[in-house]
């Protein structure tokens, strides 16, 4: 799950669409991000971007998104006086993938549950209602904006959408677990900075029995 968008929601700094070019003086990777100390003209400061291959001496170009003072990285166990969250402006767009055919059924579905394809297709209908999905946990991201983010798939798919995200304050299940996931469906959730969910399930709970 893309943590920078969520962190920026808490940031005090204001968005400014400024493109920078700077030399990398120091770099380290942690928690899916690359932290770089850069020389930008006569200034030196830290920049955080999604993890990438970069080494000392490289010149990078990036789009300024937001400054955050006194930012503490749990994975680095380090506090930065201030840090700039940024987006890569040199990244090439991936070629458009051919959409796989829809699969409107799930081998996990039972009475009283919905499959993921059905929820994506009928998300206007299910918005702001409680739903239940039985499926397999494929990814877990913990302690982001005080929430745990759990990705679930059940073998169904609608217009290429087959991964449904659940947010919870509970201890999350493990990757590979087959669970009943319950929560409130939220349609068209936009966290900003390009992080948009056509459907996300909030206030989720998980169990091995329905």
C-alpha angles and dihedrals in degrees: 000000000000107000100185093072091054094046091050090058086067096042120115093205119096125240115258122177096222122146116215134192115201144159119247112238098171135004140186136170125222137152094000094309138100116223114200132184105212141190107226106181102296096346132087121198144138124270127193122203136158109286115287142157107270134142139195111285096030120127114227134189120210143167116241112237109162144337120227122193123213092009114181119205110205093195092053093034087223136122119216118207086223134343135190118227108210145174127227112249094186097059113119119232113251114243113265110266121227109250113246118230118273119262109200098184136065129207088218097053117118137172109297095024134097126218121233095246090053092050093050093046095046098032093131088057095047097041113128093006131111114257136182126213128183111206150115124290108236102171139010127195114185135205099009111151087344091301137102116229117212123189117206132187128185103181095264123113138187121192090336094311111124104136117082121192122216123190121206145164090214125096101276126238119251128263107270095029118131106222146166105240118196130183149114117298115229119192125214097000110186118192091178131241091075096305105128130160118198085199133008131169116225134190087030128183127191134207141160091234131052 
